[in-house]
Amino acid sequence: MRTGGIGDRVSIGQPLAQLDTQNLLTQRRQLEAQLAAAQARLLELERGARQEDIAAAQAAVRDFENQLQLREQQRSRREFLYAEGAISREQLDEFAYGAATLEARLDQAQSNLDVLLNGTRPEAIAAQRAVVQQLEASLADLDVDLRKSPLKAPFDGIVAA
């Protein structure tokens, strides 16, 4: 944009030229999108686990508890069969190992449920807030560059070059 040519009389603050801002505007749109994503993530962290996720984790814990209860009943039967010589020690040991695996899976499911019930760690929320603030600062910095894109006459005069 050319507003003040050689020999033209200009007033202080009058635009003389406009820098190309297409790259700056593209960067601004990118930062706005990143900021929207960061704000959505922050909101998600602040709100914590959804009730549906908690219910699913509780169901998983109950499922493993029921499987372990059934496994205990079956173990008791297998011990009787072993005592009667109907199954080998190896078969009894394999069954016992399966119960230990179920107990470990129950512990993991309970741990997952506890994480959901305890909510988001304050450190994670603080870190996400910092991401949001950094993006807001980047946008503000870019806006300064955009505001400086029109070159203006520093004083009244005649354009020499």
SVG drawing of the C-alpha trace seen along z (x, -y; Angstrom):
<svg xmlns="http://www.w3.org/2000/svg" viewBox="-21 -20 36 110">
<polyline fill="none" stroke="black" stroke-width="0.4" points="0.0,0.0 1.6,-3.3 0.2,-6.4 3.1,-8.8 5.2,-9.2 8.3,-11.3 7.4,-15.0 4.1,-14.3 3.3,-16.4 2.6,-14.2 1.4,-14.8 2.7,-13.2 1.2,-9.7 0.1,-9.5 0.6,-6.0 3.4,-5.9 3.6,-2.2 2.2,1.1 4.3,4.1 3.1,7.5 1.4,9.2 0.2,12.4 2.8,14.5 2.0,12.8 -1.8,13.3 -1.1,17.0 1.0,17.3 -1.8,15.6 -4.4,18.2 -2.0,21.0 -1.5,19.6 -5.2,19.0 -5.8,22.7 -3.1,23.8 -4.5,21.6 -8.0,23.0 -6.6,26.6 -4.6,25.7 -7.6,24.0 -9.8,27.1 -7.1,29.4 -7.0,27.1 -10.7,27.3 -10.6,31.0 -7.9,31.2 -9.8,28.9 -13.1,30.8 -11.4,34.2 -12.7,37.6 -16.0,38.0 -18.6,40.0 -18.8,42.5 -15.0,43.2 -15.3,43.6 -18.3,46.0 -16.3,48.0 -13.3,48.3 -15.6,49.4 -17.1,52.0 -13.7,53.3 -12.8,53.6 -16.1,55.5 -15.4,57.8 -12.0,58.7 -13.3,59.2 -16.0,61.5 -13.4,63.4 -11.2,63.8 -14.1,65.1 -14.9,67.7 -11.2,68.6 -11.1,69.1 -14.0,71.5 -12.5,73.3 -9.1,73.5 -10.8,75.1 -12.2,77.8 -8.9,78.3 -7.2,78.8 -9.8,81.5 -9.2,83.1 -5.4,83.0 -5.8,84.6 -7.8,87.4 -5.2,87.9 -7.5,86.8 -5.2,84.0 -1.5,83.4 0.5,81.0 1.3,79.1 -2.4,78.6 -2.9,77.3 0.1,74.9 -1.1,73.6 -4.5,72.8 -2.9,71.0 -0.7,69.0 -3.9,67.8 -5.3,66.5 -2.1,64.5 -2.4,63.0 -6.1,62.0 -5.0,60.4 -2.4,58.3 -5.0,57.2 -7.4,56.4 -4.7,54.2 -4.1,52.4 -7.9,51.8 -8.2,50.5 -5.2,48.2 -6.8,46.9 -10.0,46.3 -8.1,44.5 -6.5,42.2 -9.9,41.2 -11.4,40.7 -8.5,38.6 -8.8,36.2 -6.1,34.3 -2.9,33.5 -2.5,29.8 0.9,29.9 -0.7,31.0 -3.2,28.2 -0.5,25.6 1.6,26.8 -1.4,26.5 -2.2,23.0 1.4,22.1 1.0,23.4 -2.1,21.3 -0.3,18.2 2.6,18.7 0.3,18.9 -1.5,15.8 1.8,14.0 2.9,15.2 -0.4,13.8 0.1,10.5 3.7,10.3 2.4,11.0 -0.3,8.4 2.4,5.8 4.1,6.7 0.8,6.4 0.1,3.0 3.6,1.9 3.1,3.0 1.9,-0.3 4.9,-2.6 3.8,-6.1 5.4,-9.5 7.3,-10.4 6.7,-14.1 5.1,-16.6 7.0,-17.1 7.6,-16.2 8.6,-12.7 12.2,-12.8 12.8,-9.1"/>
</svg>
